[in-house]
Amino acid sequence: MAAKPGKRRAGGFGELSFHIGRAYYDHIRLLERILEEEGLEDVLCPGMGQILFALFEHDGCIIKDLKDNLRLAPSHLTRMLERMEGAGVIARRPDARDRRATRVRLTPFGRSLEEKCRAVLAKLNRVMSARMTPGGVQAMKRDLDKIVRNIRAYMSPDDTKRRRKSP
């Protein structure tokens, strides 16, 4: 028997999980649009931002440190670094002291993107926080941090290494 219009059932589209999912995909579409407006769509893509900003702050770090600090799956980080290297944004080189480790450095072109990337981030934040009070933005950040902590507490460290299975 179908639910009557206006009545909500548990597990429906009004659930937190669906809201977060919609926000995530809308965020990706918005980021793609802003990258296009800034002329960066052929160089950058969603997923590179946190890597780039980490390198803006700590250029020349070891890939393992990037993976650990950003909590990225090794396969995802490898794909992003390959794309960034192909676009001339970064260069990967063996570490001089530990040949097993690989260092990631911004190229001069990659470093030149910093100002535009900061402008993209500022515009993204302005659009997302429009019609929100500063207190509302801070509350949203706190709540999202709680959600991330809840997810991470549920998942084991090995979960980041697992490959997603196709349906």
C-alpha positions as CSV (number, residue, x, y, z in Angstrom):
1,M,0.0,0.0,0.0
2,A,1.4,3.4,-1.0
3,A,2.0,6.1,1.6
4,K,-0.5,9.0,1.5
5,P,0.9,12.2,0.0
6,G,2.3,14.5,2.6
7,K,3.2,11.6,5.0
8,R,6.8,10.8,5.5
9,R,8.1,7.3,6.0
10,A,11.4,6.5,7.6
11,G,14.1,5.9,5.0
12,G,12.7,8.4,2.4
13,F,14.3,11.2,0.5
14,G,13.9,13.5,3.5
15,E,16.7,11.7,5.3
16,L,20.0,13.3,6.2
17,S,21.9,11.0,3.9
18,F,20.0,12.1,0.8
19,H,20.4,15.8,1.7
20,I,24.2,15.3,2.0
21,G,24.3,13.4,-1.2
22,R,22.4,16.1,-3.1
23,A,24.6,18.8,-1.6
24,Y,27.7,16.8,-2.6
25,Y,26.7,16.5,-6.2
26,D,25.5,20.1,-6.4
27,H,28.8,21.2,-4.9
28,I,30.7,19.2,-7.7
29,R,28.5,20.8,-10.4
30,L,29.1,24.3,-8.9
31,L,32.8,23.7,-8.7
32,E,32.9,22.6,-12.3
33,R,31.1,25.7,-13.4
34,I,33.4,28.0,-11.4
35,L,36.5,26.3,-12.8
36,E,35.1,26.8,-16.3
37,E,34.3,30.5,-15.5
38,E,38.0,30.9,-14.4
39,G,39.3,29.1,-17.5
40,L,40.7,26.2,-15.4
41,E,38.5,23.4,-16.6
42,D,41.2,21.9,-18.8
43,V,43.8,22.0,-16.0
44,L,41.9,21.2,-12.7
45,C,38.9,19.1,-11.7
46,P,37.0,18.3,-8.5
47,G,39.2,16.2,-6.2
48,M,42.4,18.2,-6.9
49,G,41.7,21.1,-4.6
50,Q,42.7,19.6,-1.3
51,I,45.9,18.2,-2.8
52,L,46.7,21.6,-4.4
53,F,46.1,23.6,-1.2
54,A,48.2,21.1,0.8
55,L,51.0,21.7,-1.7
56,F,50.6,25.4,-1.6
57,E,51.3,25.2,2.1
58,H,53.9,22.3,2.1
59,D,55.4,22.0,-1.4
60,G,57.7,19.0,-1.8
61,C,56.0,16.7,0.6
62,I,56.1,12.9,0.4
63,I,53.2,11.2,-1.2
64,K,52.6,9.0,1.9
65,D,52.3,12.2,4.0
66,L,49.8,13.6,1.5
67,K,47.7,10.4,1.7
68,D,47.8,10.3,5.5
69,N,47.2,14.0,6.1
70,L,44.3,14.3,3.6
71,R,42.9,10.8,4.4
72,L,42.7,9.9,0.7
73,A,42.6,6.4,-0.7
74,P,45.9,5.6,-2.4
75,S,44.2,4.8,-5.7
76,H,42.4,8.1,-5.7
77,L,45.5,10.1,-4.8
78,T,47.5,8.3,-7.5
79,R,44.8,9.1,-10.2
80,M,44.7,12.8,-9.1
81,L,48.5,13.1,-9.1
82,E,48.7,11.5,-12.6
83,R,46.2,14.0,-13.9
84,M,47.9,16.9,-12.2
85,E,51.3,15.8,-13.6
86,G,49.8,15.3,-17.1
87,A,48.5,18.9,-16.9
88,G,51.9,20.2,-15.8
89,V,50.8,21.2,-12.4
90,I,53.1,19.0,-10.3
91,A,56.2,16.9,-10.7
92,R,57.0,13.7,-8.8
93,R,60.6,12.8,-8.0
94,P,62.3,10.2,-5.8
95,D,63.3,11.5,-2.4
96,A,67.1,12.2,-2.3
97,R,67.5,10.5,1.1
98,D,64.9,7.7,0.8
99,R,64.6,6.3,-2.8
100,R,61.5,4.4,-1.8
101,A,59.6,7.6,-1.1
102,T,58.4,10.0,-3.8
103,R,58.2,13.8,-3.3
104,V,55.5,15.9,-5.0
105,R,56.4,19.5,-6.0
106,L,54.4,22.2,-7.7
107,T,55.8,23.2,-11.1
108,P,56.2,26.9,-11.8
109,F,52.9,26.6,-13.6
110,G,51.3,24.9,-10.6
111,R,52.5,27.6,-8.3
112,S,51.1,30.2,-10.6
113,L,47.6,28.8,-10.1
114,E,47.5,29.6,-6.4
115,E,45.9,33.0,-6.7
116,K,43.2,31.7,-9.1
117,C,42.6,28.6,-6.9
118,R,42.1,30.8,-3.9
119,A,39.7,33.0,-5.9
120,V,37.8,29.8,-6.9
121,L,37.6,28.7,-3.3
122,A,36.3,32.1,-2.2
123,K,33.6,32.2,-4.9
124,L,32.6,28.7,-4.0
125,N,32.2,29.6,-0.4
126,R,30.4,32.8,-1.2
127,V,27.8,31.0,-3.3
128,M,27.3,28.2,-0.8
129,S,27.0,30.5,2.2
130,A,24.7,33.1,0.6
131,R,21.6,33.7,2.7
132,M,23.3,32.1,5.7
133,T,24.4,34.0,8.8
134,P,28.0,33.8,10.0
135,G,26.7,31.8,13.0
136,G,24.8,29.5,10.6
137,V,28.0,28.9,8.6
138,Q,29.9,28.1,11.8
139,A,27.2,25.7,13.0
140,M,27.1,24.0,9.6
141,K,30.9,23.5,9.8
142,R,30.6,22.0,13.3
143,D,27.8,19.7,12.2
144,L,29.6,18.5,9.1
145,D,32.7,17.9,11.3
146,K,30.6,15.7,13.5
147,I,29.2,13.8,10.6
148,V,32.8,13.2,9.3
149,R,33.9,12.0,12.7
150,N,30.9,9.7,13.0
151,I,31.6,8.2,9.6
152,R,35.3,7.7,10.4
153,A,34.5,6.2,13.7
154,Y,32.3,3.6,12.0
155,M,34.8,2.7,9.3
156,S,38.0,0.9,10.0
157,P,41.3,2.2,8.6
158,D,41.3,-0.6,6.0
159,D,38.0,0.7,4.5
160,T,40.0,3.4,2.7
161,K,42.0,0.8,1.0
162,R,39.1,-1.2,-0.3
163,R,38.0,-0.8,-3.9
164,R,34.4,0.1,-4.5
165,K,32.4,-2.7,-6.2
166,S,30.3,-1.8,-9.2
167,P,26.6,-2.6,-8.8
